[in-house]
């Protein structure tokens, strides 16, 4: 299967679509950077600790699939690793937290803001960003994503202790959350100042699967509002991705001022569009495991059509994407099938309208 070649560069497409002009196809992204190294014969440790490997993987993803996104994702663990959390890196799987930096909320006072030229893997990530911008800056707008303050807090002290601490030591939990808010904002500010790129927040800890609505309102929402407000000062708009079930808190997330909302495939993008499409851009949400990884090209075509029919006419715009990270082991054939379906069914896209490709393909 060959990738359909398109007329516009990702940078041209994004700019024209944002202005309300018709573009060659619907904006489409693959969240595959951290899961793609084995696809190109790299061990995960090589990817995590070598800027040239990061650049090679991102370059080959761009050339092989033509998705609109490119960048060096800080991911869920770069910030906490730089602050002292121990990270384990299996040879052929994504990293995970081996030992949190903190054992108690009182130790927050021992932490300092991150220096992106010195701490953790940040020097490697900065080198990779610089090389990618030099290579692709004229045709692609680079970006990044990282854990928001709530998920970062859990990564510093451990999920179970953090959740219990919100009950036993509310003051300590708020102290930690204010530190992680400051840390996330300042890391993004420094990288934005240097490279001009924008960031999306990822908050898997924010779903109703993990915290109640009361906990969400008390501990999650104030710091989301603060983070978005402060980040909007230097990047204009800030999007968010939350895994899992989130529909009972959509109103609060939208009211926090996010510019785009990427929801999991367990939720309805049609419902999100109908309720809040005039306030946020919608992103999502083809099933990443059951369809993108395990499905056939025909399955992918069918689900891309469903996504476009449900949300491509969202008033503030729509980006076709898997519901979460592209799973490790997803075949090139299936990723090409996803992008080709976007090019064919999403042909002639325009903000607030269904693409012309939907009506021309039976």
C-alpha positions as CSV (number, residue, x, y, z in Angstrom):
1,X,0.0,0.0,0.0
2,X,1.4,3.4,-1.0
3,X,0.7,6.7,0.7
4,X,-1.4,9.1,-1.2
5,X,0.6,12.2,-2.0
6,X,-1.0,15.6,-1.3
7,X,-0.6,19.1,-2.6
8,X,-0.2,21.1,0.6
9,X,2.5,20.9,3.3
10,X,1.3,20.4,6.8
11,X,2.3,24.1,7.6
12,X,0.2,25.3,4.6
13,X,-2.7,23.1,5.5
14,X,-2.8,24.2,9.1
15,X,-2.6,27.9,8.3
16,X,-5.3,27.7,5.6
17,X,-7.7,25.6,7.7
18,X,-7.3,27.9,10.7
19,X,-8.3,30.8,8.4
20,X,-11.5,29.0,7.3
21,X,-10.2,28.2,3.8
22,X,-10.7,24.9,2.0
23,X,-7.7,22.5,2.3
24,X,-6.7,19.4,0.4
25,X,-7.6,17.1,3.3
26,X,-8.8,17.2,6.9
27,X,-6.0,17.8,9.4
28,X,-4.9,14.4,10.7
29,X,-2.3,13.3,13.3
30,X,-0.7,10.1,14.5
31,X,0.6,10.2,18.0
32,X,3.4,7.7,17.3
33,X,6.7,9.2,18.2
34,X,7.4,7.4,21.4
35,X,6.0,4.1,20.2
36,X,7.5,4.1,16.7
37,X,11.3,3.3,17.3
38,X,10.9,-0.5,17.0
39,X,9.2,0.1,13.6
40,X,12.5,1.4,12.4
41,X,14.8,-1.1,14.1
42,X,15.7,1.0,17.2
43,X,15.7,-0.1,20.8
44,X,13.8,2.2,23.1
45,X,16.9,3.1,25.1
46,X,18.6,4.3,21.8
47,X,15.6,6.5,21.1
48,X,15.4,8.0,24.6
49,X,19.1,8.9,24.8
50,X,20.1,9.8,21.3
51,X,19.0,13.0,19.6
52,X,19.9,11.7,16.1
53,X,17.7,8.7,16.6
54,X,14.8,10.9,17.7
55,X,15.3,13.0,14.5
56,X,15.6,9.9,12.3
57,X,12.4,8.4,13.7
58,X,10.4,11.7,13.4
59,X,11.8,12.2,9.8
60,X,10.8,8.7,8.7
61,X,7.3,9.0,10.3
62,X,6.9,12.2,8.3
63,X,8.0,10.7,5.1
64,X,6.2,7.4,5.4
65,X,2.8,8.7,6.7
66,X,2.6,12.5,6.1
67,X,0.7,13.2,9.3
68,X,0.3,16.9,10.3
69,X,2.1,16.6,13.6
70,X,5.8,16.5,14.2
71,X,7.8,17.3,17.3
72,X,9.7,15.9,20.2
73,X,7.2,15.0,22.8
74,X,8.2,15.5,26.4
75,X,5.6,12.9,27.2
76,X,4.4,11.9,30.6
77,X,7.8,11.4,32.3
78,X,10.4,13.8,31.1
79,X,9.5,16.5,33.7
80,X,9.4,14.1,36.7
81,X,12.6,12.4,35.5
82,X,14.4,15.7,35.4
83,X,13.1,16.3,39.0
84,X,14.6,13.1,40.3
85,X,11.9,10.3,39.7
86,X,13.7,7.1,38.6
87,X,12.5,5.9,35.2
88,X,12.8,2.4,33.9
89,X,13.3,1.9,30.1
90,X,12.7,-1.6,28.8
91,X,14.4,-2.6,25.6
92,X,11.3,-2.8,23.5
93,X,8.6,-0.9,25.4
94,X,7.9,2.6,26.6
95,X,9.4,3.9,29.8
96,X,7.6,3.7,33.2
97,X,8.2,5.1,36.7
98,X,10.4,2.8,38.8
99,X,10.7,5.0,41.9
100,X,9.0,8.3,42.6
101,X,11.3,11.2,43.8
102,X,9.2,12.1,46.8
103,X,8.1,10.0,49.8
104,X,6.1,12.8,51.4
105,X,4.6,16.1,50.5
106,X,7.0,17.9,52.8
107,X,9.9,17.0,50.4
108,X,8.4,19.4,47.8
109,X,10.5,22.1,49.4
110,X,13.6,20.3,48.3
111,X,12.8,20.6,44.6
112,X,13.9,23.3,42.2
113,X,12.7,24.5,38.8
114,X,14.1,22.5,35.9
115,X,17.1,23.8,33.9
116,X,16.4,22.6,30.3
117,X,20.1,22.8,29.4
118,X,21.1,20.5,32.3
119,X,18.4,18.3,33.9
120,X,17.3,14.9,32.9
121,X,16.9,14.2,29.2
122,X,16.1,17.8,28.4
123,X,19.5,18.5,26.7
124,X,18.9,15.6,24.4
125,X,15.4,16.7,23.6
126,X,16.5,20.3,23.0
127,X,19.2,19.0,20.6
128,X,16.6,17.0,18.7
129,X,14.1,19.9,18.5
130,X,16.8,22.2,17.1
131,X,17.8,19.6,14.4
132,X,14.1,19.0,13.4
133,X,13.4,22.7,13.2
134,X,16.4,23.2,10.9
135,X,15.3,20.3,8.8
136,X,11.6,20.8,8.6
137,X,10.8,24.2,9.9
138,X,9.8,25.6,6.4
139,X,7.2,22.9,5.8
140,X,6.0,21.7,9.2
141,X,4.9,23.5,12.4
142,X,6.6,21.5,15.2
143,X,5.0,21.0,18.6
144,X,5.2,19.0,21.8
145,X,3.1,17.5,24.5
146,X,3.7,16.9,28.2
147,X,2.0,15.8,31.3
148,X,-0.1,18.5,33.0
149,X,0.4,19.4,36.6
150,X,-1.9,16.8,38.1
151,X,-0.3,13.8,36.3
152,X,3.1,15.3,37.0
153,X,2.3,15.4,40.7
154,X,1.4,11.8,40.7
155,X,4.6,10.9,38.9
156,X,6.6,12.7,41.6
157,X,5.1,11.0,44.6
158,X,3.5,7.9,43.2
159,X,-0.1,7.6,42.1
160,X,-1.5,5.7,45.2
161,X,0.2,8.0,47.7
162,X,-0.9,11.1,45.8
163,X,-4.5,10.0,45.7
164,X,-4.5,9.0,49.4
165,X,-2.7,12.3,50.2
166,X,-5.5,14.3,48.7
167,X,-7.7,12.9,51.5
168,X,-5.2,12.9,54.3
169,X,-3.2,16.0,53.7
170,X,-5.0,18.5,51.5
171,X,-2.6,21.3,52.2
172,X,0.4,19.1,51.1
173,X,-1.4,18.0,48.0
174,X,-2.1,21.7,47.0
175,X,1.5,22.6,47.7
176,X,2.7,19.8,45.4
177,X,0.2,20.8,42.7
178,X,1.3,24.5,42.8
179,X,4.9,23.4,42.4
180,X,4.1,21.1,39.4
181,X,2.0,23.8,37.9
182,X,4.9,26.3,38.1
183,X,7.3,23.7,36.8
184,X,5.2,22.7,33.7
185,X,4.5,26.3,32.8
186,X,8.1,27.4,33.1
187,X,9.5,24.4,31.2
188,X,7.1,25.2,28.3
189,X,7.8,28.9,28.5
190,X,11.6,28.4,28.2
191,X,11.3,25.9,25.3
192,X,8.7,28.2,23.6
193,X,11.1,31.2,24.0
194,X,13.9,29.2,22.4
195,X,12.1,27.4,19.6
196,X,8.7,29.1,19.2
197,X,6.8,25.8,19.6
198,X,3.5,25.2,21.3
199,X,2.5,22.5,23.8
200,X,-0.5,20.3,24.5
201,X,-1.2,19.0,28.0
202,X,-1.8,15.4,28.7
203,X,-3.7,14.5,31.9
204,X,-4.5,10.7,32.0
205,X,-5.0,11.1,35.8
206,X,-7.9,13.5,35.2
207,X,-10.6,11.0,34.1
208,X,-13.6,9.8,36.1
209,X,-12.0,6.4,36.0
210,X,-9.4,7.6,38.5
211,X,-10.7,10.6,40.4
212,X,-14.2,11.6,41.5
213,X,-15.9,14.8,40.3
214,X,-15.4,16.3,43.7
215,X,-11.7,15.6,43.6
216,X,-11.5,16.9,40.1
217,X,-13.1,20.2,41.0
218,X,-11.0,20.6,44.2
219,X,-7.6,19.4,43.1
220,X,-7.5,19.2,39.3
221,X,-9.5,22.1,38.0
222,X,-7.8,25.1,39.8
223,X,-4.4,24.1,38.5
224,X,-5.7,23.3,35.0
225,X,-7.2,26.8,34.8
226,X,-4.0,28.4,36.1
227,X,-1.8,26.4,33.7
228,X,-3.9,27.2,30.6
229,X,-4.1,30.9,31.5
230,X,-0.4,31.2,32.0
231,X,0.6,29.1,28.9
232,X,-1.9,31.1,26.7
233,X,0.2,34.2,27.4
234,X,3.1,32.9,25.4
235,X,1.5,30.3,23.0
236,X,-2.0,31.7,22.3
237,X,-3.9,28.6,22.9
238,X,-3.5,25.4,24.9
239,X,-5.1,22.0,24.1
240,X,-5.6,19.0,26.4
241,X,-5.9,15.3,26.1
242,X,-7.5,13.2,28.8
243,X,-7.6,9.4,28.5
244,X,-10.7,7.5,29.7
245,X,-14.2,8.6,30.5
246,X,-14.5,12.4,30.8
247,X,-18.0,13.4,29.8
248,X,-19.1,14.4,33.3
249,X,-16.3,17.1,33.4
250,X,-16.4,18.4,29.8
251,X,-18.1,21.6,30.9
252,X,-15.3,22.3,33.5
253,X,-12.5,21.5,31.0
254,X,-14.0,23.8,28.4
255,X,-14.6,26.6,30.9
256,X,-10.9,26.3,31.9
257,X,-10.1,28.0,28.6
258,X,-8.6,25.1,26.6
259,X,-8.4,25.7,22.8
260,X,-8.8,22.1,21.8
261,X,-10.0,18.9,23.4
262,X,-8.7,15.5,22.4
263,X,-10.9,12.8,23.9
264,X,-10.6,9.1,24.2
265,X,-12.4,6.7,21.9
266,X,-14.7,5.6,24.8
267,X,-16.4,9.0,24.5
268,X,-18.5,10.5,21.7
269,X,-16.9,13.2,19.5
270,X,-20.3,13.9,18.1
271,X,-21.6,14.8,21.5
272,X,-18.5,16.9,22.3
273,X,-19.0,18.7,19.0
274,X,-22.7,19.3,19.6
275,X,-22.2,20.6,23.2
276,X,-18.9,22.5,22.9
277,X,-17.8,22.6,19.2
278,X,-18.4,26.4,19.1
279,X,-15.9,26.8,22.0
280,X,-13.1,24.3,21.4
281,X,-11.6,22.5,18.5
282,X,-12.3,18.8,18.6
283,X,-9.7,16.1,18.2
284,X,-10.2,12.3,18.0
285,X,-11.0,9.6,18.2
286,X,-10.5,6.4,16.2
287,X,-10.0,3.4,18.5
288,X,-6.2,3.0,18.7
289,X,-6.1,-0.7,19.8
290,X,-9.1,-2.4,18.4
291,X,-9.0,-0.6,15.0
292,X,-5.6,1.1,14.3
293,X,-3.5,-1.7,15.8
294,X,-5.7,-4.9,15.5
295,X,-8.0,-3.9,12.6
296,X,-7.8,-4.3,8.9
297,X,-7.4,-1.4,6.4
298,X,-11.2,-1.8,5.7
299,X,-11.9,-1.4,9.4
300,X,-9.8,1.7,9.5
301,X,-11.6,3.2,6.5
302,X,-15.0,2.5,8.1
303,X,-14.0,4.1,11.4
304,X,-12.4,7.1,9.8
305,X,-15.6,7.7,7.9
306,X,-17.5,7.5,11.2
307,X,-15.2,10.0,12.9
308,X,-15.5,12.5,10.0
309,X,-19.3,12.1,9.8
310,X,-19.6,12.8,13.5
311,X,-17.2,15.7,14.0
312,X,-15.5,17.0,10.8
313,X,-18.0,19.9,10.6
314,X,-17.2,21.1,14.1
315,X,-17.5,25.0,14.1
316,X,-14.0,25.7,15.5
317,X,-12.3,22.8,13.6
318,X,-11.6,19.1,13.8
319,X,-8.5,17.0,13.7
320,X,-8.7,13.3,12.9
321,X,-6.6,11.3,15.3
322,X,-6.5,8.0,17.2
323,X,-8.3,8.2,20.6
324,X,-4.9,8.0,22.3
325,X,-1.3,7.1,21.5
326,X,-0.7,4.9,18.4
327,X,0.1,1.5,20.0
328,X,3.5,0.0,19.7
329,X,3.5,-2.7,17.0
330,X,1.0,-0.9,14.8
331,X,1.9,-1.9,11.2
332,X,3.0,0.6,8.5
333,X,0.1,-0.7,6.4
334,X,-2.5,0.3,9.0
335,X,-0.9,3.7,9.5
336,X,-0.9,4.3,5.8
337,X,-4.5,3.1,5.6
338,X,-5.4,5.7,8.3
339,X,-3.7,8.5,6.4
340,X,-5.1,7.5,3.0
341,X,-8.6,7.4,4.4
342,X,-8.0,10.9,5.8
343,X,-6.8,12.0,2.3
344,X,-9.7,10.4,0.5
345,X,-12.7,10.8,2.8
346,X,-11.4,14.0,4.2
347,X,-10.7,15.6,0.8
348,X,-11.9,19.2,0.5
349,X,-12.1,19.9,4.2
350,X,-13.2,23.3,5.6
351,X,-13.8,24.4,9.1
352,X,-17.4,24.0,10.1
353,X,-18.3,21.8,7.0
354,X,-18.2,18.1,6.2
355,X,-15.4,17.3,3.7
356,X,-16.2,16.9,0.1
357,X,-14.7,13.5,0.1
358,X,-17.5,12.1,2.2
359,X,-20.1,12.7,-0.4
360,X,-18.0,11.6,-3.4
361,X,-17.1,8.2,-2.0
362,X,-19.8,5.6,-1.6
